Amino acid sequence: MALKKTSDVVAVSFGIQESAAGVFTQEQINLTLDPLNNEVFVVLAVDLDVAPPSGIAGLTTQSTMALTTTSKTGVPNLSDSQLLARAQRQIISAGFADYGAPFSHVSPETPVGDLSYIGIVATNNVFVQIVGVNNTGAISGNGRMWGYRARADVGTYSALIQSEVLSA
């Protein structure tokens, strides 16, 4: 894969809030890439901070947030190849008289191992999704993605675009 770095590392910050409690919400983040020059965004790390779910005795609640390279109709799981990062907070209370036990899962901000990047965005946008389950109000989340702009050769750029478009 032939990529030529064209910028220093930049941080892209974003925030999202459910349109109503328990309603899947997605927002588009424009990266303003230059498709005429085969520009891509090489993602180095992502940090997602999703709000905690409501603590309700006897009821399991959840807050989930994700960042993907393509538009989704729900918050994807780790098995989705367009997923860059995912965060989930849950309070398991079903069957308990008290407020239950909290659990969290977050994709690592930086991957374990020797990877030079965690994803490449060839189209002009990334998408952030959020949804809560059984919360008393709408949940919100914030995030930051670090990466750099690069220019791809024609073959690499074509393959990246086709992969993103066909996977959508």
Number of C-alpha atoms within 10 A of each C-alpha: 9 12 16 13 16 13 12 10 13 14 15 13 13 15 15 19 21 19 15 13 16 19 16 19 20 23 16 18 17 12 16 12 18 14 13 6 13 20 24 28 26 22 21 22 19 23 20 25 19 26 20 21 25 22 22 19 17 15 20 23 24 24 26 29 30 28 30 23 25 20 18 16 9 14 21 19 13 13 7 11 14 23 21 24 26 27 22 23 21 22 22 20 19 15 11 13 11 13 17 20 12 16 11 13 11 17 16 14 17 14 14 7 6 6 9 10 13 17 19 20 23 30 24 17 17 20 18 29 25 29 28 30 21 17 20 14 14 21 27 21 23 16 19 16 19 17 21 17 23 22 22 21 15 12 11 16 22 13 13 17 16 13 13 17 13 8 13 10
